[in-house]
Amino acid sequence: MEEFRGSAFDRLRALAGESAGASRDPGALLVGLAGRGIQASRSPIMHEREGRSLGIPYRYVLIDFDTLGLDDPEIGAVVRAASRLGFAGLNVTHPFKQAVIPSLDALSPEADLIGAVNTVVMRDGRSIGHNTDSWGFAESLRQAAPALPIERVVLFGAGGAGAAVAHALAQLGAGRLAIVDQDTERAKALAGRLRGGPAQRFEATTEVEAEIARAEGVVNATPVGMAGHPGTPFPTRFLSAGQWVADIVYFPERTELLRAAGAIGCRVVPGSGMAVYQAARAFELFTGIKPSLERLRAAFDDRSKGHAQFDSDLISHIR
């Protein structure tokens, strides 16, 4: 027990205790979100409301390193403490989606391939890392009607979210994926990790205007467009009618990029779909029960109403 003593364990135990007192059900399934600046998260309302709908006592706590005064290297201690305290699992957001990996006992094949974790399932003293972001993004594209062409796609962002989106596009069969990132080496590294068929090409690029001109679709997997990071990741004059544009930013749901793209005549895919779908997969991993997408979406929308501040839970998709 010695390794669990100290700020991480004590503060997490106090947080779990406070939540139990507030819910008046100390036997509830306990899940948390570990990250920084996450007080505006939509995850608690989606998970807890769906739990109630299914008759599952469910508590979802925010393990905000900012408000708890924890240092980044304590993420491993938080994972071990959560396991010891009986958590069913954790969602993981910025800046820990890659940093958490050495503290886990194993990774799902998809998380191992992507190199990022946003969901940790705790069973029998073991912590297993998963990535539900990739499936969430893929599902948001699959639900588009009519189907979106993906022969040539440009992706902005090669961080944790960009990696998940890139793998989703590769699995969906994108013919050529051009990856743009401020860190060109990171974009090259991501392109090199992607797996696809012999007809698929994955490349890093700095030729933004030319690549967009040739593309059928463009995806933003950067923070640009959030309330705290206004603007667009590229000049929207590069777009043309008939293309599609997806943004993983979900607050605001209609980002400056999507508004401009829609005005040009592009089909747009907002980030809210990815947010709901990744939460659905995480809920199923934690509980073993498939949730209602309609109820999750309703909870997401309820949380959005009147909320005009920067939504920091968005970081769970972006970094």
TAGI-V31602 format. One record per pair of residues at least 12 apart in sequence whose C-alpha atoms are under 6 Angstrom apart, sorted by the first residue. I is the first residue (numbers start at 1). J is the second residue. D is the distance in Angstrom with one decimal. If there is no record, write none. Layout:
BEGIN
I_J_D, I_J_D
END
This chain:
BEGIN
8_78_5.7, 9_81_5.2, 28_57_4.5, 28_58_5.1, 29_58_4.8, 30_59_4.9, 30_87_4.9, 30_88_5.7, 31_60_4.8, 31_87_5.6, 31_88_5.7, 31_89_5.2, 31_90_5.6, 32_60_5.2, 32_61_4.6, 32_62_5.6, 32_90_4.8, 33_62_5.0, 33_63_5.6, 33_90_5.5, 33_91_4.6, 33_92_5.7, 34_63_4.7, 34_92_5.0, 35_64_5.4, 35_65_6.0, 35_93_4.9, 35_94_5.4, 36_64_5.2, 36_65_5.1, 36_66_5.5, 37_312_5.8, 38_312_5.2, 38_313_5.3, 40_311_5.4, 40_312_5.9, 41_313_4.5, 44_60_5.2, 46_296_5.4, 46_299_5.3, 76_103_5.1, 88_122_5.2, 89_120_5.3, 89_121_4.4, 89_122_5.0, 90_119_5.8, 90_120_5.0, 91_118_5.4, 91_119_4.4, 92_118_4.5, 92_119_5.9, 93_316_4.2, 94_315_5.6, 94_316_5.8, 94_319_5.6, 97_116_5.3, 97_117_5.0, 97_118_5.8, 98_116_5.0, 104_127_5.4, 105_126_6.0, 105_127_5.4, 105_128_5.9, 106_128_4.9, 107_128_5.4, 107_129_4.6, 108_130_5.4, 111_130_5.1, 111_131_5.0, 116_160_5.8, 117_129_5.7, 117_130_5.4, 117_131_4.9, 118_131_5.3, 119_131_6.0, 132_278_5.0, 133_164_5.9, 133_278_5.2, 134_164_4.4, 134_165_5.5, 134_168_5.2, 136_274_4.6, 136_277_4.5, 136_278_4.3, 137_274_4.7, 138_168_5.3, 140_273_5.3, 140_274_5.6, 150_174_5.0, 151_174_5.2, 151_175_4.4, 152_175_5.8, 152_176_4.8, 152_215_4.8, 152_216_5.5, 153_177_5.0, 153_215_5.3, 153_216_6.0, 153_217_4.8, 153_218_5.6, 154_177_5.8, 154_178_4.8, 154_218_4.8, 155_179_4.8, 155_218_6.0, 155_219_4.9, 156_180_4.8, 156_220_5.0, 156_221_5.6, 157_181_5.0, 157_221_4.9, 157_222_5.0, 158_181_5.8, 158_187_5.4, 159_319_5.4, 160_319_4.7, 161_317_5.0, 161_318_4.6, 161_319_5.5, 162_221_5.2, 175_200_4.6, 176_200_5.7, 176_201_4.6, 176_202_5.8, 177_202_4.8, 178_203_5.0, 178_204_5.6, 179_204_4.6, 179_205_5.9, 180_205_5.6, 187_204_5.3, 188_204_5.1, 191_203_5.4, 209_238_5.8, 216_243_5.1, 217_243_5.5, 217_244_4.7, 217_245_5.6, 218_245_4.8, 219_245_5.8, 219_246_4.7, 219_247_5.7, 220_247_4.8, 221_248_5.7, 221_318_6.0, 222_318_5.8, 225_255_5.6, 227_310_5.1, 228_310_5.7, 232_257_5.4, 241_264_5.6, 241_265_4.4, 241_266_5.1, 242_266_5.3, 243_266_5.0, 244_266_5.1, 244_267_4.5, 244_268_5.6, 245_268_4.9, 246_268_5.7, 246_269_4.4, 246_270_5.9, 247_270_5.4, 247_271_5.3, 248_271_3.9, 249_271_5.0, 250_271_4.4, 250_272_5.0, 253_270_6.0
END
